[in-house]
Amino acid sequence: MSIAVSAGLLIFGTIIILLLLGIPIGITLMIASILAITQSLGFSSAVPSSALKLFQGINIFTLLAIPFFILAGNIMNKGGIAIRLIHFATALTGRIPGSLAHTNVVANMLFGSVSGSGTAAVSAMGSIMGPIQKKEGYNENFSAALNIATAPTGFLIPPSTALITYALASGGTSVAALFIGGLIPGILWGLSCMVVAFYFAKKHGYVEKRIISFREFLKVLREAIPSLLLILIVIGGIVGGIFTATEAAGIAVVYSLLLSLLVYKTLKVNDLYSILVESAKLSAIIMFLIGSSNILAWVMSFTGIPSMLAEGILGISTNSIMILLAINMMLLFVGTFMDLTPAILIFTPILLPVCLELGMTPLHFGIMLTLNLCIGTITPPIGNILFAGIKVANVKIEEVMPHLFKFYIAIFIVLMLITYFPWFSTFLPDLFGY
């Protein structure tokens, strides 16, 4: 048996067993990596080598953007941003039948991108929109499914820590290009769910229309503009070459802090301690995952696992359409039991060479990969957004799933469009010269 095969079986077997035992994913990756390298180099070499790779994995300047964006998102989560974005979303969608459902979708797209967290979006929108929709006669299971299905759009619409993670894992894909490239796919995800919501609203008689006057619209817009400006500042600054993604993250923290403390005045200085602690904890978890994944990536490269898997995948068929479909189906399966960040870190070095062989660019592959794995956040048995949305809505998963399947179909169609038509991912980056 070759080194690649034996190491691969040891790594993936260990990961599956430890995950089933409930061991945290970061520790699982580290243990699996150390066992595999011990098999090749011995325990005395495995431990110091792993420690070095752990440090090297997080000793990267670009990674500073992640804790800063997390902090900015937490500040805005606590700063009364959600209700203002909901009012703005209502103003945009009020003339469409089923306006409350469409408001939920647009608000998730806006708040998810501003906060950078799908879990924060599903929790905020579920707690605010859920009771309103229930009062208007909406089926609460449908409302919960809609909220869950659209919360991950914030992982694609910038600023996105998931796309920053991919930029690192892919060996330097432009963060700015990824940010711009994620816009159309993120919007398509939201629009596809709005189509499903429109059909459901017409079928069940949810045809209320919330029409506001022009003066009211201007008032709502004026209140929402400061929050929406964060997206424009971050994207515009990076695309315009004014600052890097890391500097943009620092600016996002300062901007969100000033906005919440001085403009909206919904945040108190006493709240900052808990926000900083919460951000530090989440940042530490992500950094540990990145470090552990770097050990695994080194071990796989050392043992030749990516080359072996690439040859295996390319040997499935000579038809690129079938190969890409097989890759997507594998990733959809992976997403059901692995979180977004570690999945990106593990499968990027494995699948990127394969997709490059098929003619994809690193940018196109990154958007496809991220979109695909985002679906895993709303599927059982692990999906954190799925269970956060169910908890907030206080509904049962078995009653929500029939409604979610409708949205799964719509999102899968978007995934296929992104996979087979590069234009959706590359048009805007090409337009801006990336």
C-alpha positions in Angstrom: 0.0 0.0 0.0 1.4 3.4 -1.0 2.2 6.1 1.6 -0.6 8.3 0.2 -3.2 5.6 0.5 -2.3 4.5 4.0 -1.9 8.1 5.3 -5.2 9.1 3.6 -7.1 6.2 5.2 -5.6 7.0 8.6 -6.4 10.7 8.4 -10.0 10.4 7.2 -10.7 7.4 9.4 -9.4 9.3 12.5 -11.4 12.4 11.6 -14.7 10.4 11.2 -14.2 8.5 14.4 -13.3 11.6 16.5 -16.1 13.7 15.1 -18.6 10.9 15.9 -17.2 11.0 19.5 -17.9 14.7 19.7 -14.3 15.9 19.7 -13.9 19.5 18.5 -12.9 19.8 14.8 -9.7 21.7 15.5 -8.4 19.1 17.9 -9.6 16.3 15.6 -7.6 17.7 12.7 -4.5 18.0 14.8 -4.7 14.5 16.2 -5.3 13.0 12.7 -2.3 15.0 11.3 0.1 13.9 14.1 -0.9 10.3 13.7 -0.3 10.4 9.9 3.1 12.1 10.2 4.1 9.7 13.0 3.4 6.9 10.6 5.9 8.4 8.2 8.6 10.2 10.3 8.1 8.8 13.8 6.6 10.5 16.9 9.8 12.4 17.8 9.6 14.3 14.5 5.8 14.6 14.3 5.2 16.7 17.4 7.8 19.5 16.8 7.0 19.6 13.1 3.3 19.9 13.9 3.9 22.7 16.4 5.9 24.6 13.8 3.3 24.2 11.1 0.6 25.3 13.6 2.5 28.6 14.2 3.3 29.1 10.5 -0.4 28.6 9.7 -1.5 31.6 11.7 1.6 33.8 11.4 0.1 35.5 8.3 -0.6 39.2 8.1 -3.7 38.8 6.0 -5.4 36.8 8.8 -5.6 39.9 11.0 -8.6 40.8 8.9 -10.7 37.9 10.4 -10.7 39.0 14.1 -11.3 42.6 13.0 -14.3 41.8 10.8 -15.6 39.5 13.6 -15.3 42.4 16.1 -17.0 44.9 13.7 -19.8 42.4 13.2 -20.3 41.9 16.9 -20.4 45.6 17.5 -23.0 46.1 14.8 -25.0 43.1 16.1 -25.3 44.9 19.4 -25.7 48.3 17.9 -29.3 48.3 16.7 -28.5 47.7 13.0 -30.9 44.9 12.4 -34.2 46.8 12.9 -33.0 49.7 10.6 -32.1 47.3 7.8 -35.5 45.5 8.2 -37.3 48.8 7.8 -35.2 49.5 4.7 -35.9 46.0 3.3 -39.6 46.5 3.9 -39.5 49.8 1.9 -37.9 48.0 -1.0 -40.2 44.9 -1.1 -43.5 46.4 0.3 -45.2 46.3 -3.1 -44.6 42.6 -3.7 -47.1 40.0 -2.7 -45.8 38.3 0.4 -43.8 41.4 1.3 -43.0 40.2 4.8 -41.3 37.1 3.4 -39.3 39.2 0.9 -38.4 41.6 3.6 -36.9 38.7 5.6 -34.8 37.7 2.6 -33.5 41.2 1.8 -32.8 41.9 5.5 -30.8 38.7 5.8 -28.7 39.6 2.8 -28.0 43.1 4.1 -27.5 42.2 7.8 -25.5 39.0 6.9 -23.1 41.0 4.8 -22.8 43.8 7.3 -22.3 41.5 10.3 -20.4 38.8 8.4 -22.2 36.1 10.4 -25.0 33.8 9.2 -25.8 32.8 12.7 -26.1 36.4 13.8 -28.4 37.1 10.8 -30.7 34.1 11.4 -31.0 34.9 15.1 -31.6 38.6 14.7 -34.1 38.3 11.8 -35.8 35.3 13.4 -36.4 37.1 16.6 -37.7 40.3 14.9 -39.4 39.0 11.8 -40.8 35.7 13.1 -43.4 37.2 15.5 -44.5 39.8 12.9 -45.0 37.1 10.3 -46.9 34.9 12.7 -49.2 37.8 13.6 -49.9 38.3 9.9 -50.9 34.6 9.6 -47.8 33.2 8.0 -47.0 29.5 8.6 -44.3 29.6 11.3 -42.5 26.6 9.9 -42.3 28.3 6.5 -41.1 31.5 8.0 -38.4 29.7 9.9 -37.3 27.8 6.8 -37.2 31.0 4.8 -35.1 32.7 7.4 -32.7 29.8 7.7 -32.4 29.4 3.9 -31.3 33.0 3.3 -29.1 33.6 6.3 -25.9 32.2 4.7 -25.9 34.9 1.9 -23.7 37.0 4.1 -20.9 34.5 3.6 -20.8 35.5 -0.1 -21.8 39.1 0.0 -18.7 41.0 1.3 -17.1 41.6 3.6 -16.8 37.8 4.1 -14.4 36.0 6.4 -15.1 32.8 4.5 -13.7 34.2 1.3 -10.7 35.6 3.2 -10.1 32.0 4.5 -10.3 30.7 1.0 -7.8 33.3 -0.2 -5.4 32.0 2.4 -6.0 28.3 1.6 -5.6 28.8 -2.2 -2.2 30.4 -1.9 -3.0 34.0 -2.5 -6.2 34.5 -4.6 -7.0 38.2 -4.5 -9.3 39.0 -1.6 -10.7 42.0 -3.5 -11.5 39.9 -6.5 -13.2 37.3 -4.3 -15.2 40.0 -2.5 -16.5 41.4 -5.8 -17.0 38.0 -7.3 -19.2 36.9 -4.4 -21.8 39.7 -5.0 -23.7 38.2 -7.9 -23.8 34.7 -6.5 -24.9 36.0 -3.1 -27.7 38.1 -4.7 -28.8 35.1 -6.9 -29.1 32.9 -3.8 -31.4 35.5 -2.2 -33.4 36.0 -5.4 -33.9 32.3 -5.9 -35.4 32.1 -2.4 -37.6 35.1 -3.1 -39.1 33.2 -6.1 -40.0 30.3 -3.9 -41.4 32.7 -1.3 -43.5 34.5 -4.0 -45.0 31.2 -5.1 -45.8 30.1 -1.6 -47.3 33.5 -0.7 -49.6 33.5 -3.8 -50.6 29.9 -3.1 -51.5 30.5 0.5 -52.9 34.0 0.2 -50.1 36.0 1.8 -50.7 38.9 -0.5 -50.4 41.8 1.9 -48.7 44.9 0.5 -46.9 47.4 2.7 -46.8 50.6 0.6 -45.1 53.6 2.2 -45.1 57.2 1.1 -42.0 58.7 -0.6 -41.4 60.8 2.5 -41.4 57.7 4.7 -39.1 55.9 2.3 -36.6 58.8 2.5 -36.7 58.6 6.3 -36.1 54.9 6.3 -33.3 55.3 3.7 -31.7 58.1 5.8 -31.6 55.8 8.9 -30.2 52.8 7.0 -27.5 54.6 4.9 -24.9 54.7 7.7 -25.1 50.9 8.1 -25.1 50.3 4.3 -22.1 52.6 3.9 -19.9 50.0 5.7 -20.2 47.7 2.7 -19.5 50.5 0.3 -16.5 51.7 2.3 -15.0 48.2 2.6 -15.5 47.2 -1.0 -14.8 50.6 -2.5 -11.6 51.1 -0.5 -10.2 47.6 -1.4 -11.2 47.8 -5.1 -9.9 51.4 -5.4 -6.6 50.4 -3.9 -7.0 52.8 -1.0 -6.4 50.1 1.6 -5.9 46.4 1.9 -8.4 43.9 3.2 -6.7 43.9 6.6 -6.8 47.7 6.8 -10.4 47.6 5.7 -11.2 45.3 8.6 -9.7 47.8 11.0 -11.6 50.7 9.4 -14.8 48.6 9.7 -14.2 48.3 13.5 -13.7 52.0 14.0 -16.7 52.9 11.7 -19.1 50.4 13.4 -18.0 51.6 16.8 -18.5 55.3 16.0 -21.9 54.5 14.3 -23.2 52.5 17.3 -21.9 54.8 20.0 -22.4 58.3 18.5 -24.9 58.1 15.6 -27.4 55.5 16.6 -26.5 55.7 20.3 -27.7 52.1 20.9 -24.4 50.9 22.3 -22.9 51.8 25.7 -19.2 51.8 26.6 -20.0 49.2 29.3 -21.1 46.8 26.5 -17.7 46.8 24.9 -16.1 44.4 27.4 -18.5 41.6 26.6 -18.2 42.3 22.9 -14.4 42.1 23.0 -14.5 38.9 25.0 -17.0 37.3 22.6 -15.0 38.4 19.6 -11.7 37.1 21.1 -13.2 33.7 21.8 -14.6 33.3 18.2 -11.3 34.6 16.7 -9.3 32.1 18.8 -11.5 29.2 17.6 -11.1 30.2 14.0 -7.3 30.8 14.3 -6.8 27.4 16.0 -8.8 25.8 13.1 -6.6 27.5 10.6 -3.4 26.4 12.4 -4.7 22.8 12.7 -5.7 22.8 9.1 -2.2 24.0 8.0 -0.7 21.0 9.8 -3.1 18.7 7.9 -2.4 20.5 4.5 1.3 20.0 5.1 0.9 16.3 6.0 -1.3 15.7 2.9 1.2 17.4 0.7 4.1 15.5 2.2 2.4 12.2 1.7 1.1 13.0 -1.8 -2.6 12.7 -0.9 -3.8 15.7 -3.1 -2.2 14.3 -6.2 -3.6 10.8 -5.5 -7.1 12.2 -5.1 -6.8 14.5 -8.1 -5.9 11.6 -10.3 -8.8 9.6 -8.8 -11.3 12.3 -9.5 -10.0 13.0 -13.0 -10.2 9.3 -13.6 -14.0 9.2 -13.0 -14.8 10.6 -16.4 -13.3 12.5 -19.3 -16.4 14.7 -19.2 -15.7 17.9 -17.2 -19.4 18.4 -16.6 -19.6 15.1 -14.8 -16.4 15.7 -12.9 -17.7 19.0 -11.6 -21.0 17.5 -10.7 -19.2 14.7 -8.8 -17.1 17.4 -6.9 -20.2 19.3 -6.0 -22.0 16.3 -4.7 -19.0 15.3 -2.6 -18.8 18.8 -1.2 -22.5 18.8 -0.4 -22.0 15.6 1.5 -19.0 17.0 3.3 -21.0 20.1 4.3 -23.5 18.0 6.2 -21.0 17.1 8.9 -18.2 19.7 8.7 -18.3 23.4 9.4 -17.6 26.0 6.7 -14.1 27.2 7.8 -12.4 23.8 8.3 -14.0 22.4 5.1 -12.6 25.3 3.1 -9.1 24.8 4.6 -9.1 21.1 4.1 -10.6 20.7 0.6 -9.2 23.8 -1.2 -5.7 22.3 -1.6 -7.2 18.9 -2.6 -9.7 20.1 -5.2 -8.2 23.3 -6.5 -5.6 21.5 -8.6 -8.3 19.3 -10.1 -10.5 22.2 -11.0 -7.5 24.1 -12.5 -7.0 21.1 -14.7 -10.6 21.5 -15.9 -10.0 25.1 -16.9 -11.5 26.9 -13.8 -9.7 29.9 -12.3 -8.9 30.0 -8.6 -11.5 32.8 -8.3 -14.3 30.8 -10.0 -13.5 27.7 -7.9 -13.4 29.7 -4.7 -16.9 31.1 -5.2 -18.2 27.7 -6.2 -16.6 26.0 -3.2 -17.8 28.6 -0.7 -21.3 28.7 -2.0 -21.5 24.9 -1.9 -20.2 24.6 1.6 -22.5 27.4 2.8 -25.4 25.0 2.0 -23.9 22.8 4.7 -24.6 25.4 7.3 -28.4 24.9 6.7 -28.5 21.1 6.5 -28.6 18.5 9.2 -27.0 17.0 11.2 -24.4 19.7 11.9 -25.7 22.9 10.3 -25.2 25.7 12.9 -27.5 28.2 11.1 -30.2 25.5 10.7 -30.3 24.8 14.5 -29.9 28.4 15.5 -32.9 29.3 13.3 -35.0 26.5 14.7 -34.1 27.5 18.2 -35.0 31.2 17.6 -38.3 30.2 15.9 -39.1 27.6 18.6 -40.2 25.1 16.0 -39.4 21.4 15.3 -36.9 20.4 12.7 -39.1 17.7 11.3 -41.8 20.3 10.6 -39.4 22.8 9.1 -37.5 20.4 6.7 -40.4 19.9 4.2 -40.4 23.7 3.6 -36.6 23.8 3.6 -36.4 21.3 0.7 -38.2 23.8 -1.6 -35.4 26.3 -0.9 -32.7 23.6 -1.2 -33.8 23.0 -4.8 -33.7 26.7 -5.6 -30.2 27.1 -4.1 -29.0 24.0 -5.8 -30.0 25.5 -9.2 -28.0 28.6 -8.3 -25.0 26.4 -7.4 -25.2 24.7 -10.8 -25.3 28.1 -12.5 -22.3 29.3 -10.6 -20.4 26.0 -11.4 -21.0 25.8 -15.1 -21.2 29.5 -16.0 -18.1 31.3 -14.8 -19.5 34.7 -15.9 -21.6 34.9 -12.7 -18.4 34.9 -10.6 -15.9 36.6 -12.9 -17.9 39.4 -14.6 -17.5 42.0 -11.8 -13.9 41.2 -11.1 -13.1 41.4 -14.8 -15.0 44.7 -15.0 -12.7 46.1 -12.2 -9.6 44.7 -13.8 -8.9 41.6 -11.5 
